[in-house]
């Protein structure tokens, strides 16, 4: 593509993103020292390339998914100053830096949604469950409440059915044994160690410890935090089509599918853009996902992003996603 075609395509997409109306040759001519006839010829070439199309016979042109993809990959340059956004995001992470991991993820999703006015999503993939502290509290003859605290401050409660003969002293001994010997270890490793030492432990204590660890499970499935999905109701491109709107909210309900899409970004460096109709990972046209991986101490551990209409201001959204990912990485690495 020559420079003139690239400049016209860039301006056409920018105008359409801003106003949401098909862009005609007359409007483009007001920005360039070119005749309307020359601009129409260039637009015809762009249409033959599949980068733009005319929604109606007499209307101007709008970008296709292929046109959006070419724009964000080859033509987009950010000329805006995002110092204010950087400060806002930094303040949020400073305020929650000592919070639990779920609260930190929710804050990241919330700030993405707040600054872009779309849905913010954060995925925490495949993390092995560890524990920092465990306690057992008797509720009734055969019911015991297990309270487990993770290193990130998450608290898990589970009611266990135990032998009615187990004493309160044995409950205390079981908790003390687990805390003294296994705090900080992955639960999968704790499970193996307990199995290897059954002969050295009292039967009631060993059964209680096995039941407690098994009840938590591995918790290795991806967790998804979503914020601001309701803001997509304000998007004319999505809200005007009930079918697209249903598909969008179905995506939010099926968190495993959403996690799969964003996990793709966790295998790449930098911001990744998935445009519906062009990317096979986005379920339908007119929906886009801007995502980035984030790290902890140099290791990629998850991904975050923004979900919104394809007609979004990419030059605003991309830096916001990028800054959020980098500041979240810094917070997790301190």
Secondary structure, DSSP 8 states (H G I E B T S, - for coil): --HHHHHHHHHHHHHHHHH-S-B-HHHHHTTSSS-HHHHHHHHHHHHHTTSEE-SSTTS-BEE-HHHHHHIIIII----S--HHHHHHHHHHHHHHTTS-HHHHHHHHHHHHHHHHSSEEEEEE-----B-SEEEEEE-SSSEEEEEEE-TTS-EEEEEEE--TT--HHHHHHHHHHHHHHHTTSBHHHHHHHHHHTGGGS-HHHHHHHHHHHHHH----S-EEEEE-GGGGGG-HHHHT-HHHHHHHHHHHH-HHHHHHHHHTGGGSSSEEEEEBTTBTTSSSTTEEEEEEEEEETTEEEEEEEEEEESSS-HHHHHHHHHHHHHHHHHHHT-
